[in-house]
């Protein structure tokens, strides 16, 4: 099974810095559908997209880990 990531912090970063997913997708030079596929963990973010976000937000290594690599916690029933 593919790794699942928790992009809640990234979604907050997008809203705070870009106002909308559409504007963030344009910043990354991808379509909104491609962005939604990434946020749904169907397609991984590319290194160039992560790098562009890091430069834009002047992010630390901890920030990058929190935004892009936080693993989704699944509850067992």
N, C-alpha and C positions, 0 to 999 in steps of 0.2 A: 504494500500500500504506500502511496506517495506521501511525502512529508506534508503536513498541514501547518500553516502559519497563521498566527493571530494578527491581523492587520488593523485592529481597532486603533492603536496608537498612530499608525500611518494615516488612517482615515481622518483622525483629529488634526494631524499635521497638515494634511491637504486642505481641510476646511479652514484652518487658521491662516494658512499662508497663501492659498490660491482661491478660496471661496467656493470652489466647485470642482468636482471630478473632471468636468469638461476642460476647465482651464489648466488643470494639472496634466491631463492627457495631451493637450496642445503643447505645453511646456516640454513634455517628454517626446514630442513629435510622433505620437501614436494616436489611434482612434479611441473613442470612449469605450467601445466594445472590447478592444484589446486591454484597456485598463481594468475593466470589470472582470475580464478573464483572469488577470493577474491577481486582483483582490480576492477572487473566489478560489485561488490556489489551483486553477486549471492550467495556467501557463506561468512559469517562473519569471520574476523580474530579471531583466538583463543587467549585466554589470554597468553598462553605459547609463542606464536609467537610474540605478542606485547612485552612481558617481555624480550625475547631474543634480540629484536631490541633495546629496551631501554638500556639494559646492554651493548650491542655492541657500541652504539652511545653515551653512557653517557647522555641520553636525560633528559631534565627537564619535569615537568608536562605540561608546555605550549607547548613544542615540541611534546609531545605525543598527546595532543589535536589537534594540527595543522596537524600532520601526519596521525592520525588514526580516528579522530572524527570530522573533518571539514565537515559540511553538504553541500551537493550540492545545489546550488541556481538554481532554475528553473525560466526561464523567461516566463512570461505570455504574450500571444499574443493578 
